[in-house]
Amino acid sequence: MDDLDRKILTELQQDGRLTVTELAARVSLSVSPCHRRLRDLERSGAIRSYRAIVDRGAVGLDFEALVFATLRWEDPDTVTAFEKAVAAVPHVIQAERLFGEPDYLLRVVAADLAAFQQLYDQSLATLPGVQRLTSTLVMKHVVNDRPLPER
């Protein structure tokens, strides 16, 4: 990957709906080489997908919590079962496995506190292998959905 590829990625992170012609103009490249580089970036996996970033408030998911999960055991079967179950909960919009304690950080969205409590009681607290869940509420997003830096 060279500097031109990084410029292409930077532009697409700012606006994923750019046409190849618009993208080529922004990175000072003709359309054919730009298109070829774009396809190479997609094939290599540098560009995983294209999607819309939806405003949570606009769709009624204003409430957000960070949930820290500690597992009873960290054997491969428990970890696999936990991760598979977490992936099946649509309100968990991000899940990270951590070094040390806790074992996982889950970013969870809901309509409101009552909806989060129901989700917590019926889904999160019943995840396989969970020893302890600790939650904290998100008060404000300071940096959110930021594009990756060039390096």
C-alpha positions in Angstrom: 0.0 0.0 0.0 1.4 3.4 -1.0 0.5 7.0 -0.3 -2.0 7.1 -3.2 -3.9 4.1 -1.8 -3.9 5.8 1.6 -5.4 8.9 0.0 -8.1 6.8 -1.6 -8.9 5.2 1.7 -9.0 8.6 3.4 -11.4 10.0 0.9 -13.7 7.0 1.0 -13.8 7.1 4.8 -15.1 10.7 4.5 -17.6 9.9 1.8 -18.2 6.3 0.8 -20.7 7.3 -1.9 -18.1 9.0 -4.1 -18.2 7.8 -7.7 -15.0 6.6 -9.1 -14.8 9.8 -11.2 -15.2 12.0 -8.1 -12.7 9.9 -6.2 -10.1 10.0 -9.0 -10.4 13.8 -9.1 -9.9 14.1 -5.4 -6.7 12.0 -5.4 -5.4 13.5 -8.6 -5.5 10.3 -10.7 -7.3 9.4 -13.9 -10.4 7.2 -13.7 -9.0 3.8 -14.9 -6.0 3.6 -12.5 -8.2 4.9 -9.7 -10.7 2.2 -10.4 -8.0 -0.5 -10.6 -6.6 0.6 -7.2 -10.0 0.7 -5.7 -10.7 -2.9 -6.8 -7.3 -4.0 -5.5 -8.1 -2.4 -2.1 -11.4 -4.2 -2.0 -9.9 -7.6 -3.0 -7.1 -7.3 -0.5 -9.6 -6.7 2.3 -8.3 -3.1 3.1 -11.9 -2.1 2.2 -14.1 -4.5 4.0 -17.5 -3.1 3.0 -19.6 0.0 2.4 -22.4 1.1 4.7 -24.4 4.0 5.9 -23.7 5.4 9.4 -27.2 5.8 11.0 -28.0 8.4 13.6 -29.0 6.4 16.7 -31.4 9.1 17.9 -33.2 9.2 14.6 -34.1 5.5 14.9 -35.0 5.7 18.6 -31.9 4.1 20.1 -30.8 7.1 22.2 -29.7 5.0 25.3 -26.2 3.6 25.3 -24.3 1.6 27.9 -20.9 0.1 28.1 -21.1 -3.4 29.7 -18.0 -5.1 31.0 -18.2 -8.9 31.2 -16.0 -11.2 33.2 -16.3 -14.9 32.4 -16.2 -17.7 35.0 -13.7 -19.7 32.9 -11.7 -18.8 29.8 -11.4 -22.2 28.3 -12.0 -22.3 24.5 -15.5 -23.8 24.7 -16.7 -21.0 27.1 -15.1 -18.3 25.1 -16.6 -19.6 21.8 -20.1 -20.0 23.3 -20.0 -16.5 24.9 -18.8 -14.8 21.6 -21.4 -16.7 19.5 -24.2 -15.7 21.9 -23.0 -12.0 22.0 -22.9 -11.9 18.2 -26.6 -13.0 18.2 -27.7 -10.0 20.3 -28.6 -7.2 17.8 -28.4 -4.4 20.5 -24.7 -5.2 21.1 -23.3 -3.0 18.4 -19.6 -3.6 19.3 -17.9 -6.3 21.4 -14.2 -6.4 22.2 -12.2 -9.1 24.0 -9.7 -7.5 26.4 -6.5 -8.5 28.1 -6.8 -8.7 31.9 -10.1 -8.0 33.6 -12.7 -7.6 32.6 -12.7 -10.1 29.7 -15.0 -8.2 27.4 -16.3 -4.7 26.6 -19.8 -4.6 25.0 -21.3 -1.4 23.6 -25.1 -1.8 23.9 -27.8 0.5 22.5 -31.5 0.6 23.5 -34.5 2.9 23.3 -34.3 3.9 27.0 -33.4 2.7 30.5 -36.4 0.3 30.7 -35.5 -1.3 27.4 -31.9 -1.7 28.5 -32.9 -3.3 31.8 -35.1 -5.8 29.9 -32.2 -6.5 27.5 -29.8 -6.8 30.4 -32.0 -9.2 32.4 -33.2 -11.4 29.5 -30.1 -11.5 27.2 -26.9 -10.1 28.7 -27.2 -11.7 32.1 -27.9 -15.1 30.5 -24.9 -15.1 28.2 -23.0 -18.4 28.6 -20.1 -18.4 31.0 -20.7 -15.0 32.6 -19.5 -14.5 36.1 -20.1 -10.8 36.4 -21.5 -7.9 34.4 -20.7 -4.3 35.2 -22.4 -1.4 33.3 -21.8 2.3 32.9 -23.9 4.7 30.9 -22.6 6.8 28.0 -23.2 10.4 28.8 -21.8 12.0 25.6 -19.9 11.0 22.5 -16.8 13.0 22.2 -15.2 11.1 19.3 -17.4 8.8 17.4 -17.1 7.0 14.0 -13.8 8.7 13.3 -12.0 7.6 10.1 -8.7 5.8 10.5 -5.6 8.1 10.3 -3.3 7.6 7.3 -0.7 6.3 9.6 
